[in-house]
Amino acid sequence: MCKQKKRNRQYTEEFRISVVKEYLSGGMSKYALCKKYSIPQPVTLTTWIRKFVGEETKEYPMKKEKIPESEEVSRLKRELKEAKLALYQERMRADAYDVMIDVAEEMFKIPIRKKAGTKQ
């Protein structure tokens, strides 16, 4: 009997974000998305959601009775999750710009950032 080695898959940040956005849009369940994109475990998707949205979403095997929510509350929750994801993306973009400016300043030996307190 020959055992195959398990291979850790590497997913790009853009791919992860797109899958999380698709899940947040409410179109498909975690299990369906995992099957669609060949993600081995739904817990992987749950981890991505926690990372990008910052909210813990646990699915318990036992079904508990849920208190019915109004359409407005569920819509607002979805909008909040999408806003948190957008904020995370903008922070990543700002960090990338900072690194780009640091590299340019070092490469060209000129100050690019405006110094605080200088008068023009």
Summary of the structure (lengths in Angstrom):
residues: 120
radius of gyration: 21.0
end to end distance: 76.2
largest distance: 76.2
contacts: 223
relative contact order: 0.09
helix: 58%
strand: 0%
